[in-house]
Amino acid sequence: THMCYSEFTDIIPAIDNMDADVISFEASRSNLEILDELKAKNFQTEVGPGVYDIHSPRVPNEGEIDNTIEAILAKV
């Protein structure tokens, strides 16, 4: 299941109750804030956060991607 470009805070428990093995969230545009919200709500489903916005014409360089992955790892 993939979710993006929405405000998920109010529906996190409902998302967690879906029968999904992994849910991927667009996380890069929100500066990974969704990961903080999921942790605060004790989200139990496996998460696949997005590293960069594939809809943007700008592709981040390798260093930026590495930094984002490190930030994600610190939050999950």
Order of alpha helices (4+ residues) and beta strands (2+ residues): beta-alpha-beta-alpha-beta-alpha
